[in-house]
Amino acid sequence: MAKYNLRKSGTTNQLHIFKTKQSNKGGCIDEALVSVCSEVNINDTNGILLPCLSEEEIITECAKIESKVCSNCISYLNG
């Protein structure tokens, strides 16, 4: 099952979604070095705001703060 982190861009303060994967120890580790929209490198973010969420959870959480989340990341999830 896909997991996602929500991170804040260090340059724009916009929120972006990054793919993660479940680790053997129960947490999540980064799967990709760029956001799902391919606009932000993980090294250009200010940490994880919402960690290790399922697709359903990340969609729900992003809907609550939609104006702050990258619209291209949202489009990626809504496929």
N, C-alpha and C positions, 0 to 999 in steps of 0.2 A: 504494500500500500504506500502511495506517495505521501511524503511529509514535506512541510514547508516552514520556513522562518520568514518573519517580517522584519526588515532592516531599514534604517534611515540613511539616506544618501548624505554623505558628509558635505557635499557641495550645494545641493538644492534643498535639503531637509525633507524631500519627498520620500514617501515610504515605498519600498520595493519588495517583491516576493522572490525568495531564493529556494531552490529545491534542496532537500536534505534527505538523509536516509537513516533508518533505525540502526543504532550501534548494538553490539553484542552486550553492552552494559546497560541497556535500557533507554539511553538518551538518544540524541540525534547528532549526526555529524554532517558537515557541508558536503553536498554532492556536486555542486556546480560553483564555479568561481565568478559567474555573472548572473544577474537577475533573470527571471523567466522572460522578460522583455528584451534582454540582451543590451540594456542601456547602462547598467551600473556594475562595476567590478566590485567584488566582495571587499577588496582592500580599501575601497573608497566609502565604506559605510562606518557608522558610529555604533556598531554592536547590534545585538538582536533585541528587538522589542517584544515579539511574540515568538517563542520557540516551539519547534516540533509539533506543528498542528497538522491534522488531516486536511484533505482538500475541502471537505464540508466545513470544518472549523475555520479554516483560513478565509473562506468565502463569507461566512457569517461575521467574523471579526472585521473584515475589510468593509463589509456593508455598513457597519456601525460608524466607520471613520472614512467613508468613501472619498471625501474631498481631499484627503491627505495621501491617498494611495495612487500610485501610478496607474493611469487608465489603461495602458498597454499591458501591465501585469494582470489587471482585472480581466481584460479581454482574453488573455491567455487561459485563465482559469475557466472562463465561461465558454471557451472553445468554439 
